[in-house]
Amino acid sequence: METKIDMLNREIEQCLNEMEMWYPELFRYLDETPVSQPSDKEKITEDDLKNYLESLRSQMTTFRRTHGKSSEV
């Protein structure tokens, strides 16, 4: 049975794959906007993954809007 963490990881992977395929200009700069984990935490939480996924989706939405690109997906 897939957990919420597994589901979020799968969605993040799909989002990154879409970004790499359709928006390579954006994907190239992904390392320049890392999502950091607070140092007092021992592990990444479900909320951390949700926030990261939302930030990826937001970056793609903004990129599409500002660069006039659309996804083929």
PDB file of N, CA, C, O and CB in Angstrom:
ATOM      1  N   MET A   1       0.840  -1.184   0.000  1.00  0.00           N
ATOM      2  CA  MET A   1       0.000   0.000   0.000  1.00  0.00           C
ATOM      3  C   MET A   1       0.886   1.249   0.000  1.00  0.00           C
ATOM      4  O   MET A   1       1.825   1.358   0.789  1.00  0.00           O
ATOM      5  CB  MET A   1      -0.956  -0.003   1.223  1.00  0.00           C
ATOM      6  N   GLU A   2       0.576   2.175  -0.884  1.00  0.00           N
ATOM      7  CA  GLU A   2       1.374   3.381  -1.033  1.00  0.00           C
ATOM      8  C   GLU A   2       1.046   4.380   0.084  1.00  0.00           C
ATOM      9  O   GLU A   2      -0.119   4.683   0.340  1.00  0.00           O
ATOM     10  CB  GLU A   2       1.133   4.017  -2.417  1.00  0.00           C
ATOM     11  N   THR A   3       2.096   4.882   0.742  1.00  0.00           N
ATOM     12  CA  THR A   3       1.909   5.872   1.799  1.00  0.00           C
ATOM     13  C   THR A   3       1.823   7.262   1.189  1.00  0.00           C
ATOM     14  O   THR A   3       2.100   7.445   0.003  1.00  0.00           O
ATOM     15  CB  THR A   3       3.058   5.803   2.832  1.00  0.00           C
ATOM     16  N   LYS A   4       1.442   8.234   1.995  1.00  0.00           N
ATOM     17  CA  LYS A   4       1.378   9.620   1.521  1.00  0.00           C
ATOM     18  C   LYS A   4       2.760  10.105   1.106  1.00  0.00           C
ATOM     19  O   LYS A   4       2.899  10.840   0.129  1.00  0.00           O
ATOM     20  CB  LYS A   4       0.797  10.541   2.610  1.00  0.00           C
ATOM     21  N   ILE A   5       3.781   9.691   1.851  1.00  0.00           N
ATOM     22  CA  ILE A   5       5.161  10.068   1.510  1.00  0.00           C
ATOM     23  C   ILE A   5       5.534   9.483   0.152  1.00  0.00           C
ATOM     24  O   ILE A   5       6.117  10.176  -0.682  1.00  0.00           O
ATOM     25  CB  ILE A   5       6.158   9.580   2.603  1.00  0.00           C
ATOM     26  N   ASP A   6       5.204   8.222  -0.076  1.00  0.00           N
ATOM     27  CA  ASP A   6       5.487   7.581  -1.367  1.00  0.00           C
ATOM     28  C   ASP A   6       4.774   8.308  -2.501  1.00  0.00           C
ATOM     29  O   ASP A   6       5.353   8.556  -3.559  1.00  0.00           O
ATOM     30  CB  ASP A   6       5.063   6.098  -1.340  1.00  0.00           C
ATOM     31  N   MET A   7       3.514   8.644  -2.266  1.00  0.00           N
ATOM     32  CA  MET A   7       2.734   9.338  -3.280  1.00  0.00           C
ATOM     33  C   MET A   7       3.344  10.703  -3.609  1.00  0.00           C
ATOM     34  O   MET A   7       3.446  11.078  -4.777  1.00  0.00           O
ATOM     35  CB  MET A   7       1.288   9.505  -2.812  1.00  0.00           C
ATOM     36  N   LEU A   8       3.746  11.434  -2.581  1.00  0.00           N
ATOM     37  CA  LEU A   8       4.356  12.750  -2.806  1.00  0.00           C
ATOM     38  C   LEU A   8       5.679  12.613  -3.551  1.00  0.00           C
ATOM     39  O   LEU A   8       5.969  13.399  -4.453  1.00  0.00           O
ATOM     40  CB  LEU A   8       4.575  13.479  -1.468  1.00  0.00           C
ATOM     41  N   ASN A   9       6.477  11.625  -3.178  1.00  0.00           N
ATOM     42  CA  ASN A   9       7.743  11.403  -3.882  1.00  0.00           C
ATOM     43  C   ASN A   9       7.506  11.076  -5.349  1.00  0.00           C
ATOM     44  O   ASN A   9       8.242  11.541  -6.219  1.00  0.00           O
ATOM     45  CB  ASN A   9       8.535  10.275  -3.218  1.00  0.00           C
ATOM     46  N   ARG A  10       6.482  10.281  -5.622  1.00  0.00           N
ATOM     47  CA  ARG A  10       6.140   9.942  -7.013  1.00  0.00           C
ATOM     48  C   ARG A  10       5.689  11.186  -7.775  1.00  0.00           C
ATOM     49  O   ARG A  10       6.084  11.390  -8.923  1.00  0.00           O
ATOM     50  CB  ARG A  10       5.030   8.864  -7.053  1.00  0.00           C
ATOM     51  N   GLU A  11       4.863  12.018  -7.140  1.00  0.00           N
ATOM     52  CA  GLU A  11       4.403  13.250  -7.784  1.00  0.00           C
ATOM     53  C   GLU A  11       5.560  14.209  -8.037  1.00  0.00           C
ATOM     54  O   GLU A  11       5.603  14.873  -9.073  1.00  0.00           O
ATOM     55  CB  GLU A  11       3.337  13.933  -6.926  1.00  0.00           C
ATOM     56  N   ILE A  12       6.490  14.284  -7.102  1.00  0.00           N
ATOM     57  CA  ILE A  12       7.673  15.140  -7.283  1.00  0.00           C
ATOM     58  C   ILE A  12       8.497  14.626  -8.453  1.00  0.00           C
ATOM     59  O   ILE A  12       8.953  15.409  -9.287  1.00  0.00           O
ATOM     60  CB  ILE A  12       8.536  15.185  -5.987  1.00  0.00           C
ATOM     61  N   GLU A  13       8.689  13.323  -8.515  1.00  0.00           N
ATOM     62  CA  GLU A  13       9.442  12.738  -9.621  1.00  0.00           C
ATOM     63  C   GLU A  13       8.772  13.027 -10.963  1.00  0.00           C
ATOM     64  O   GLU A  13       9.450  13.373 -11.931  1.00  0.00           O
ATOM     65  CB  GLU A  13       9.589  11.229  -9.422  1.00  0.00           C
ATOM     66  N   GLN A  14       7.457  12.887 -11.027  1.00  0.00           N
ATOM     67  CA  GLN A  14       6.722  13.179 -12.264  1.00  0.00           C
ATOM     68  C   GLN A  14       6.855  14.650 -12.649  1.00  0.00           C
ATOM     69  O   GLN A  14       7.028  14.984 -13.821  1.00  0.00           O
ATOM     70  CB  GLN A  14       5.238  12.811 -12.105  1.00  0.00           C
ATOM     71  N   CYS A  15       6.774  15.506 -11.665  1.00  0.00           N
ATOM     72  CA  CYS A  15       6.893  16.942 -11.912  1.00  0.00           C
ATOM     73  C   CYS A  15       8.286  17.280 -12.440  1.00  0.00           C
ATOM     74  O   CYS A  15       8.426  18.061 -13.382  1.00  0.00           O
ATOM     75  CB  CYS A  15       6.602  17.738 -10.625  1.00  0.00           C
ATOM     76  N   LEU A  16       9.315  16.688 -11.830  1.00  0.00           N
ATOM     77  CA  LEU A  16      10.683  16.926 -12.293  1.00  0.00           C
ATOM     78  C   LEU A  16      10.898  16.376 -13.698  1.00  0.00           C
ATOM     79  O   LEU A  16      11.590  16.993 -14.507  1.00  0.00           O
ATOM     80  CB  LEU A  16      11.687  16.296 -11.328  1.00  0.00           C
ATOM     81  N   ASN A  17      10.309  15.223 -13.989  1.00  0.00           N
ATOM     82  CA  ASN A  17      10.417  14.660 -15.338  1.00  0.00           C
ATOM     83  C   ASN A  17       9.758  15.572 -16.367  1.00  0.00           C
ATOM     84  O   ASN A  17      10.304  15.805 -17.446  1.00  0.00           O
ATOM     85  CB  ASN A  17       9.779  13.263 -15.388  1.00  0.00           C
ATOM     86  N   GLU A  18       8.583  16.084 -16.023  1.00  0.00           N
ATOM     87  CA  GLU A  18       7.885  17.008 -16.920  1.00  0.00           C
ATOM     88  C   GLU A  18       8.715  18.275 -17.123  1.00  0.00           C
ATOM     89  O   GLU A  18       8.840  18.775 -18.242  1.00  0.00           O
ATOM     90  CB  GLU A  18       6.488  17.364 -16.358  1.00  0.00           C
ATOM     91  N   MET A  19       9.274  18.781 -16.042  1.00  0.00           N
ATOM     92  CA  MET A  19      10.090  19.987 -16.131  1.00  0.00           C
ATOM     93  C   MET A  19      11.310  19.751 -17.028  1.00  0.00           C
ATOM     94  O   MET A  19      11.650  20.592 -17.861  1.00  0.00           O
ATOM     95  CB  MET A  19      10.537  20.437 -14.728  1.00  0.00           C
ATOM     96  N   GLU A  20      11.952  18.618 -16.851  1.00  0.00           N
ATOM     97  CA  GLU A  20      13.136  18.305 -17.654  1.00  0.00           C
ATOM     98  C   GLU A  20      12.780  18.159 -19.134  1.00  0.00           C
ATOM     99  O   GLU A  20      13.531  18.598 -20.004  1.00  0.00           O
ATOM    100  CB  GLU A  20      13.799  17.018 -17.144  1.00  0.00           C
ATOM    101  N   MET A  21      11.640  17.545 -19.412  1.00  0.00           N
ATOM    102  CA  MET A  21      11.245  17.304 -20.793  1.00  0.00           C
ATOM    103  C   MET A  21      10.748  18.567 -21.488  1.00  0.00           C
ATOM    104  O   MET A  21      11.192  18.876 -22.594  1.00  0.00           O
ATOM    105  CB  MET A  21      10.175  16.243 -20.840  1.00  0.00           C
ATOM    106  N   TRP A  22       9.833  19.302 -20.856  1.00  0.00           N
ATOM    107  CA  TRP A  22       9.163  20.408 -21.515  1.00  0.00           C
ATOM    108  C   TRP A  22       9.772  21.775 -21.226  1.00  0.00           C
ATOM    109  O   TRP A  22       9.580  22.720 -21.991  1.00  0.00           O
ATOM    110  CB  TRP A  22       7.741  20.419 -21.120  1.00  0.00           C
ATOM    111  N   TYR A  23      10.506  21.876 -20.123  1.00  0.00           N
ATOM    112  CA  TYR A  23      11.076  23.170 -19.728  1.00  0.00           C
ATOM    113  C   TYR A  23      12.546  23.016 -19.339  1.00  0.00           C
ATOM    114  O   TYR A  23      12.914  23.317 -18.203  1.00  0.00           O
ATOM    115  CB  TYR A  23      10.276  23.779 -18.553  1.00  0.00           C
ATOM    116  N   PRO A  24      13.387  22.556 -20.254  1.00  0.00           N
ATOM    117  CA  PRO A  24      14.793  22.326 -19.900  1.00  0.00           C
ATOM    118  C   PRO A  24      15.500  23.601 -19.434  1.00  0.00           C
ATOM    119  O   PRO A  24      16.447  23.538 -18.650  1.00  0.00           O
ATOM    120  CB  PRO A  24      15.536  21.741 -21.091  1.00  0.00           C
ATOM    121  N   GLU A  25      15.037  24.762 -19.918  1.00  0.00           N
ATOM    122  CA  GLU A  25      15.638  26.029 -19.484  1.00  0.00           C
ATOM    123  C   GLU A  25      15.408  26.228 -17.986  1.00  0.00           C
ATOM    124  O   GLU A  25      16.285  26.723 -17.278  1.00  0.00           O
ATOM    125  CB  GLU A  25      15.049  27.224 -20.285  1.00  0.00           C
ATOM    126  N   LEU A  26      14.257  25.848 -17.523  1.00  0.00           N
ATOM    127  CA  LEU A  26      13.922  25.968 -16.107  1.00  0.00           C
ATOM    128  C   LEU A  26      14.599  24.869 -15.298  1.00  0.00           C
ATOM    129  O   LEU A  26      15.117  25.126 -14.212  1.00  0.00           O
ATOM    130  CB  LEU A  26      12.402  25.914 -15.908  1.00  0.00           C
ATOM    131  N   PHE A  27      14.597  23.667 -15.813  1.00  0.00           N
ATOM    132  CA  PHE A  27      15.188  22.524 -15.119  1.00  0.00           C
ATOM    133  C   PHE A  27      16.671  22.755 -14.845  1.00  0.00           C
ATOM    134  O   PHE A  27      17.188  22.364 -13.799  1.00  0.00           O
ATOM    135  CB  PHE A  27      14.998  21.245 -15.939  1.00  0.00           C
ATOM    136  N   ARG A  28      17.338  23.386 -15.784  1.00  0.00           N
ATOM    137  CA  ARG A  28      18.780  23.637 -15.671  1.00  0.00           C
ATOM    138  C   ARG A  28      19.118  24.456 -14.427  1.00  0.00           C
ATOM    139  O   ARG A  28      20.192  24.289 -13.851  1.00  0.00           O
ATOM    140  CB  ARG A  28      19.290  24.360 -16.920  1.00  0.00           C
ATOM    141  N   TYR A  29      18.215  25.335 -14.010  1.00  0.00           N
ATOM    142  CA  TYR A  29      18.476  26.225 -12.880  1.00  0.00           C
ATOM    143  C   TYR A  29      17.873  25.734 -11.571  1.00  0.00           C
ATOM    144  O   TYR A  29      17.888  26.455 -10.573  1.00  0.00           O
ATOM    145  CB  TYR A  29      17.948  27.593 -13.184  1.00  0.00           C
ATOM    146  N   LEU A  30      17.354  24.542 -11.563  1.00  0.00           N
ATOM    147  CA  LEU A  30      16.705  24.011 -10.372  1.00  0.00           C
ATOM    148  C   LEU A  30      17.647  23.956  -9.166  1.00  0.00           C
ATOM    149  O   LEU A  30      17.221  24.204  -8.038  1.00  0.00           O
ATOM    150  CB  LEU A  30      16.161  22.630 -10.660  1.00  0.00           C
ATOM    151  N   ASP A  31      18.906  23.637  -9.393  1.00  0.00           N
ATOM    152  CA  ASP A  31      19.870  23.575  -8.288  1.00  0.00           C
ATOM    153  C   ASP A  31      20.143  24.934  -7.669  1.00  0.00           C
ATOM    154  O   ASP A  31      20.619  25.018  -6.537  1.00  0.00           O
ATOM    155  CB  ASP A  31      21.167  22.976  -8.768  1.00  0.00           C
ATOM    156  N   GLU A  32      19.850  25.987  -8.395  1.00  0.00           N
ATOM    157  CA  GLU A  32      20.096  27.330  -7.876  1.00  0.00           C
ATOM    158  C   GLU A  32      18.998  27.805  -6.932  1.00  0.00           C
ATOM    159  O   GLU A  32      19.142  28.839  -6.280  1.00  0.00           O
ATOM    160  CB  GLU A  32      20.234  28.303  -9.018  1.00  0.00           C
ATOM    161  N   THR A  33      17.914  27.062  -6.858  1.00  0.00           N
ATOM    162  CA  THR A  33      16.834  27.411  -5.933  1.00  0.00           C
ATOM    163  C   THR A  33      16.502  26.201  -5.068  1.00  0.00           C
ATOM    164  O   THR A  33      15.384  25.688  -5.110  1.00  0.00           O
ATOM    165  CB  THR A  33      15.571  27.897  -6.706  1.00  0.00           C
ATOM    166  N   PRO A  34      17.480  25.745  -4.280  1.00  0.00           N
ATOM    167  CA  PRO A  34      17.230  24.556  -3.472  1.00  0.00           C
ATOM    168  C   PRO A  34      16.228  24.822  -2.359  1.00  0.00           C
ATOM    169  O   PRO A  34      16.098  25.943  -1.867  1.00  0.00           O
ATOM    170  CB  PRO A  34      18.527  24.047  -2.880  1.00  0.00           C
ATOM    171  N   VAL A  35      15.542  23.793  -1.988  1.00  0.00           N
ATOM    172  CA  VAL A  35      14.638  23.862  -0.840  1.00  0.00           C
ATOM    173  C   VAL A  35      15.407  23.266   0.323  1.00  0.00           C
ATOM    174  O   VAL A  35      15.789  22.096   0.298  1.00  0.00           O
ATOM    175  CB  VAL A  35      13.264  23.097  -1.100  1.00  0.00           C
ATOM    176  N   SER A  36      15.627  24.074   1.334  1.00  0.00           N
ATOM    177  CA  SER A  36      16.442  23.600   2.447  1.00  0.00           C
ATOM    178  C   SER A  36      15.574  23.070   3.581  1.00  0.00           C
ATOM    179  O   SER A  36      14.417  23.454   3.754  1.00  0.00           O
ATOM    180  CB  SER A  36      17.344  24.719   2.957  1.00  0.00           C
ATOM    181  N   GLN A  37      16.172  22.193   4.323  1.00  0.00           N
ATOM    182  CA  GLN A  37      15.518  21.587   5.460  1.00  0.00           C
ATOM    183  C   GLN A  37      16.103  22.226   6.725  1.00  0.00           C
ATOM    184  O   GLN A  37      17.323  22.314   6.857  1.00  0.00           O
ATOM    185  CB  GLN A  37      15.701  20.028   5.459  1.00  0.00           C
ATOM    186  N   PRO A  38      15.265  22.666   7.640  1.00  0.00           N
ATOM    187  CA  PRO A  38      15.789  23.250   8.867  1.00  0.00           C
ATOM    188  C   PRO A  38      16.731  22.284   9.573  1.00  0.00           C
ATOM    189  O   PRO A  38      16.477  21.080   9.605  1.00  0.00           O
ATOM    190  CB  PRO A  38      14.645  23.646   9.798  1.00  0.00           C
ATOM    191  N   SER A  39      17.796  22.794  10.126  1.00  0.00           N
ATOM    192  CA  SER A  39      18.829  21.952  10.721  1.00  0.00           C
ATOM    193  C   SER A  39      18.362  21.202  11.968  1.00  0.00           C
ATOM    194  O   SER A  39      18.982  20.207  12.345  1.00  0.00           O
ATOM    195  CB  SER A  39      20.020  22.792  11.067  1.00  0.00           C
ATOM    196  N   ASP A  40      17.296  21.647  12.610  1.00  0.00           N
ATOM    197  CA  ASP A  40      16.842  20.980  13.824  1.00  0.00           C
ATOM    198  C   ASP A  40      15.973  19.749  13.531  1.00  0.00           C
ATOM    199  O   ASP A  40      15.578  19.039  14.456  1.00  0.00           O
ATOM    200  CB  ASP A  40      16.069  21.959  14.685  1.00  0.00           C
ATOM    201  N   LYS A  41      15.675  19.496  12.264  1.00  0.00           N
ATOM    202  CA  LYS A  41      14.857  18.341  11.905  1.00  0.00           C
ATOM    203  C   LYS A  41      15.742  17.139  11.621  1.00  0.00           C
ATOM    204  O   LYS A  41      16.854  17.272  11.109  1.00  0.00           O
ATOM    205  CB  LYS A  41      13.973  18.655  10.686  1.00  0.00           C
ATOM    206  N   GLU A  42      15.237  15.982  11.958  1.00  0.00           N
ATOM    207  CA  GLU A  42      15.981  14.752  11.696  1.00  0.00           C
ATOM    208  C   GLU A  42      15.648  14.148  10.344  1.00  0.00           C
ATOM    209  O   GLU A  42      16.497  13.517   9.715  1.00  0.00           O
ATOM    210  CB  GLU A  42      15.707  13.742  12.780  1.00  0.00           C
ATOM    211  N   LYS A  43      14.421  14.336   9.897  1.00  0.00           N
ATOM    212  CA  LYS A  43      14.046  13.765   8.604  1.00  0.00           C
ATOM    213  C   LYS A  43      13.049  14.680   7.900  1.00  0.00           C
ATOM    214  O   LYS A  43      12.441  15.558   8.512  1.00  0.00           O
ATOM    215  CB  LYS A  43      13.450  12.348   8.781  1.00  0.00           C
ATOM    216  N   ILE A  44      12.902  14.452   6.622  1.00  0.00           N
ATOM    217  CA  ILE A  44      11.980  15.238   5.814  1.00  0.00           C
ATOM    218  C   ILE A  44      10.561  14.767   6.105  1.00  0.00           C
ATOM    219  O   ILE A  44      10.281  13.568   6.128  1.00  0.00           O
ATOM    220  CB  ILE A  44      12.313  15.115   4.294  1.00  0.00           C
ATOM    221  N   THR A  45       9.683  15.719   6.324  1.00  0.00           N
ATOM    222  CA  THR A  45       8.298  15.400   6.676  1.00  0.00           C
ATOM    223  C   THR A  45       7.393  15.466   5.452  1.00  0.00           C
ATOM    224  O   THR A  45       7.800  15.912   4.379  1.00  0.00           O
ATOM    225  CB  THR A  45       7.786  16.355   7.760  1.00  0.00           C
ATOM    226  N   GLU A  46       6.179  15.021   5.636  1.00  0.00           N
ATOM    227  CA  GLU A  46       5.169  15.104   4.585  1.00  0.00           C
ATOM    228  C   GLU A  46       4.952  16.561   4.170  1.00  0.00           C
ATOM    229  O   GLU A  46       4.821  16.855   2.982  1.00  0.00           O
ATOM    230  CB  GLU A  46       3.841  14.474   5.060  1.00  0.00           C
ATOM    231  N   ASP A  47       4.913  17.465   5.139  1.00  0.00           N
ATOM    232  CA  ASP A  47       4.744  18.893   4.832  1.00  0.00           C
ATOM    233  C   ASP A  47       5.908  19.435   4.016  1.00  0.00           C
ATOM    234  O   ASP A  47       5.707  20.253   3.118  1.00  0.00           O
ATOM    235  CB  ASP A  47       4.602  19.700   6.122  1.00  0.00           C
ATOM    236  N   ASP A  48       7.131  18.985   4.322  1.00  0.00           N
ATOM    237  CA  ASP A  48       8.300  19.408   3.534  1.00  0.00           C
ATOM    238  C   ASP A  48       8.130  19.006   2.075  1.00  0.00           C
ATOM    239  O   ASP A  48       8.402  19.794   1.169  1.00  0.00           O
ATOM    240  CB  ASP A  48       9.600  18.794   4.107  1.00  0.00           C
ATOM    241  N   LEU A  49       7.681  17.778   1.855  1.00  0.00           N
ATOM    242  CA  LEU A  49       7.484  17.282   0.487  1.00  0.00           C
ATOM    243  C   LEU A  49       6.357  18.026  -0.216  1.00  0.00           C
ATOM    244  O   LEU A  49       6.469  18.355  -1.397  1.00  0.00           O
ATOM    245  CB  LEU A  49       7.186  15.781   0.501  1.00  0.00           C
ATOM    246  N   LYS A  50       5.277  18.290   0.503  1.00  0.00           N
ATOM    247  CA  LYS A  50       4.169  19.055  -0.079  1.00  0.00           C
ATOM    248  C   LYS A  50       4.635  20.441  -0.495  1.00  0.00           C
ATOM    249  O   LYS A  50       4.300  20.913  -1.582  1.00  0.00           O
ATOM    250  CB  LYS A  50       3.003  19.167   0.920  1.00  0.00           C
ATOM    251  N   ASN A  51       5.409  21.094   0.369  1.00  0.00           N
ATOM    252  CA  ASN A  51       5.913  22.433   0.058  1.00  0.00           C
ATOM    253  C   ASN A  51       6.844  22.414  -1.146  1.00  0.00           C
ATOM    254  O   ASN A  51       6.793  23.311  -1.988  1.00  0.00           O
ATOM    255  CB  ASN A  51       6.639  23.019   1.266  1.00  0.00           C
ATOM    256  N   TYR A  52       7.690  21.399  -1.230  1.00  0.00           N
ATOM    257  CA  TYR A  52       8.609  21.298  -2.360  1.00  0.00           C
ATOM    258  C   TYR A  52       7.839  21.070  -3.666  1.00  0.00           C
ATOM    259  O   TYR A  52       8.131  21.700  -4.682  1.00  0.00           O
ATOM    260  CB  TYR A  52       9.620  20.158  -2.129  1.00  0.00           C
ATOM    261  N   LEU A  53       6.859  20.169  -3.631  1.00  0.00           N
ATOM    262  CA  LEU A  53       6.049  19.907  -4.816  1.00  0.00           C
ATOM    263  C   LEU A  53       5.323  21.176  -5.251  1.00  0.00           C
ATOM    264  O   LEU A  53       5.280  21.493  -6.440  1.00  0.00           O
ATOM    265  CB  LEU A  53       5.040  18.777  -4.544  1.00  0.00           C
ATOM    266  N   GLU A  54       4.764  21.887  -4.310  1.00  0.00           N
ATOM    267  CA  GLU A  54       4.069  23.132  -4.639  1.00  0.00           C
ATOM    268  C   GLU A  54       5.028  24.160  -5.235  1.00  0.00           C
ATOM    269  O   GLU A  54       4.660  24.888  -6.156  1.00  0.00           O
ATOM    270  CB  GLU A  54       3.390  23.708  -3.392  1.00  0.00           C
ATOM    271  N   SER A  55       6.254  24.224  -4.717  1.00  0.00           N
ATOM    272  CA  SER A  55       7.218  25.187  -5.270  1.00  0.00           C
ATOM    273  C   SER A  55       7.597  24.818  -6.706  1.00  0.00           C
ATOM    274  O   SER A  55       7.771  25.702  -7.545  1.00  0.00           O
ATOM    275  CB  SER A  55       8.485  25.248  -4.388  1.00  0.00           C
ATOM    276  N   LEU A  56       7.726  23.521  -6.994  1.00  0.00           N
ATOM    277  CA  LEU A  56       8.030  23.087  -8.365  1.00  0.00           C
ATOM    278  C   LEU A  56       6.888  23.455  -9.308  1.00  0.00           C
ATOM    279  O   LEU A  56       7.113  23.989 -10.394  1.00  0.00           O
ATOM    280  CB  LEU A  56       8.288  21.562  -8.411  1.00  0.00           C
ATOM    281  N   ARG A  57       5.671  23.166  -8.883  1.00  0.00           N
ATOM    282  CA  ARG A  57       4.507  23.494  -9.713  1.00  0.00           C
ATOM    283  C   ARG A  57       4.389  25.000  -9.930  1.00  0.00           C
ATOM    284  O   ARG A  57       4.054  25.457 -11.024  1.00  0.00           O
ATOM    285  CB  ARG A  57       3.223  22.956  -9.069  1.00  0.00           C
ATOM    286  N   SER A  58       4.662  25.747  -8.897  1.00  0.00           N
ATOM    287  CA  SER A  58       4.599  27.207  -9.000  1.00  0.00           C
ATOM    288  C   SER A  58       5.651  27.737  -9.976  1.00  0.00           C
ATOM    289  O   SER A  58       5.369  28.632 -10.773  1.00  0.00           O
ATOM    290  CB  SER A  58       4.793  27.848  -7.618  1.00  0.00           C
ATOM    291  N   GLN A  59       6.857  27.183  -9.911  1.00  0.00           N
ATOM    292  CA  GLN A  59       7.906  27.606 -10.843  1.00  0.00           C
ATOM    293  C   GLN A  59       7.502  27.323 -12.284  1.00  0.00           C
ATOM    294  O   GLN A  59       7.720  28.154 -13.166  1.00  0.00           O
ATOM    295  CB  GLN A  59       9.228  26.899 -10.521  1.00  0.00           C
ATOM    296  N   MET A  60       6.913  26.149 -12.527  1.00  0.00           N
ATOM    297  CA  MET A  60       6.499  25.818 -13.894  1.00  0.00           C
ATOM    298  C   MET A  60       5.358  26.718 -14.358  1.00  0.00           C
ATOM    299  O   MET A  60       5.345  27.157 -15.508  1.00  0.00           O
ATOM    300  CB  MET A  60       6.074  24.346 -13.983  1.00  0.00           C
ATOM    301  N   THR A  61       4.411  26.991 -13.484  1.00  0.00           N
ATOM    302  CA  THR A  61       3.299  27.876 -13.838  1.00  0.00           C
ATOM    303  C   THR A  61       3.808  29.267 -14.179  1.00  0.00           C
ATOM    304  O   THR A  61       3.401  29.851 -15.184  1.00  0.00           O
ATOM    305  CB  THR A  61       2.280  27.953 -12.691  1.00  0.00           C
ATOM    306  N   THR A  62       4.683  29.793 -13.361  1.00  0.00           N
ATOM    307  CA  THR A  62       5.251  31.126 -13.604  1.00  0.00           C
ATOM    308  C   THR A  62       6.050  31.129 -14.893  1.00  0.00           C
ATOM    309  O   THR A  62       5.962  32.081 -15.669  1.00  0.00           O
ATOM    310  CB  THR A  62       6.143  31.567 -12.427  1.00  0.00           C
ATOM    311  N   PHE A  63       6.830  30.078 -15.137  1.00  0.00           N
ATOM    312  CA  PHE A  63       7.635  29.996 -16.352  1.00  0.00           C
ATOM    313  C   PHE A  63       6.748  29.963 -17.586  1.00  0.00           C
ATOM    314  O   PHE A  63       7.023  30.655 -18.566  1.00  0.00           O
ATOM    315  CB  PHE A  63       8.535  28.760 -16.317  1.00  0.00           C
ATOM    316  N   ARG A  64       5.679  29.159 -17.547  1.00  0.00           N
ATOM    317  CA  ARG A  64       4.750  29.099 -18.686  1.00  0.00           C
ATOM    318  C   ARG A  64       4.129  30.465 -18.954  1.00  0.00           C
ATOM    319  O   ARG A  64       4.021  30.893 -20.103  1.00  0.00           O
ATOM    320  CB  ARG A  64       3.642  28.058 -18.426  1.00  0.00           C
ATOM    321  N   ARG A  65       3.724  31.141 -17.891  1.00  0.00           N
ATOM    322  CA  ARG A  65       3.067  32.427 -18.031  1.00  0.00           C
ATOM    323  C   ARG A  65       4.022  33.480 -18.577  1.00  0.00           C
ATOM    324  O   ARG A  65       3.634  34.268 -19.440  1.00  0.00           O
ATOM    325  CB  ARG A  65       2.501  32.875 -16.695  1.00  0.00           C
ATOM    326  N   THR A  66       5.244  33.510 -18.103  1.00  0.00           N
ATOM    327  CA  THR A  66       6.192  34.552 -18.498  1.00  0.00           C
ATOM    328  C   THR A  66       6.928  34.246 -19.797  1.00  0.00           C
ATOM    329  O   THR A  66       7.469  35.154 -20.429  1.00  0.00           O
ATOM    330  CB  THR A  66       7.192  34.761 -17.405  1.00  0.00           C
ATOM    331  N   HIS A  67       6.954  32.985 -20.201  1.00  0.00           N
ATOM    332  CA  HIS A  67       7.678  32.622 -21.423  1.00  0.00           C
ATOM    333  C   HIS A  67       6.771  32.123 -22.527  1.00  0.00           C
ATOM    334  O   HIS A  67       7.244  31.699 -23.581  1.00  0.00           O
ATOM    335  CB  HIS A  67       8.702  31.573 -21.118  1.00  0.00           C
ATOM    336  N   GLY A  68       5.477  32.171 -22.294  1.00  0.00           N
ATOM    337  CA  GLY A  68       4.524  31.771 -23.328  1.00  0.00           C
ATOM    338  C   GLY A  68       4.643  30.332 -23.751  1.00  0.00           C
ATOM    339  O   GLY A  68       4.394  30.002 -24.910  1.00  0.00           O
ATOM    340  N   LYS A  69       5.026  29.451 -22.813  1.00  0.00           N
ATOM    341  CA  LYS A  69       5.161  28.037 -23.145  1.00  0.00           C
ATOM    342  C   LYS A  69       4.015  27.268 -22.555  1.00  0.00           C
ATOM    343  O   LYS A  69       3.456  27.639 -21.523  1.00  0.00           O
ATOM    344  CB  LYS A  69       6.492  27.475 -22.647  1.00  0.00           C
ATOM    345  N   SER A  70       3.668  26.184 -23.227  1.00  0.00           N
ATOM    346  CA  SER A  70       2.655  25.292 -22.673  1.00  0.00           C
ATOM    347  C   SER A  70       3.203  23.877 -22.672  1.00  0.00           C
ATOM    348  O   SER A  70       4.092  23.541 -23.455  1.00  0.00           O
ATOM    349  CB  SER A  70       1.327  25.373 -23.480  1.00  0.00           C
ATOM    350  N   SER A  71       2.677  23.069 -21.805  1.00  0.00           N
ATOM    351  CA  SER A  71       3.098  21.682 -21.701  1.00  0.00           C
ATOM    352  C   SER A  71       2.320  20.842 -22.691  1.00  0.00           C
ATOM    353  O   SER A  71       1.154  21.119 -22.969  1.00  0.00           O
ATOM    354  CB  SER A  71       2.906  21.153 -20.273  1.00  0.00           C
ATOM    355  N   GLU A  72       2.952  19.831 -23.217  1.00  0.00           N
ATOM    356  CA  GLU A  72       2.285  18.897 -24.126  1.00  0.00           C
ATOM    357  C   GLU A  72       1.565  17.822 -23.339  1.00  0.00           C
ATOM    358  O   GLU A  72       0.826  17.025 -23.916  1.00  0.00           O
ATOM    359  CB  GLU A  72       3.293  18.259 -25.094  1.00  0.00           C
ATOM    360  N   VAL A  73       1.768  17.787 -22.025  1.00  0.00           N
ATOM    361  CA  VAL A  73       1.189  16.748 -21.184  1.00  0.00           C
ATOM    362  C   VAL A  73      -0.237  17.059 -20.858  1.00  0.00           C
ATOM    363  O   VAL A  73      -0.891  16.290 -20.153  1.00  0.00           O
ATOM    364  CB  VAL A  73       1.981  16.579 -19.915  1.00  0.00           C
TER     365      VAL A  73
END
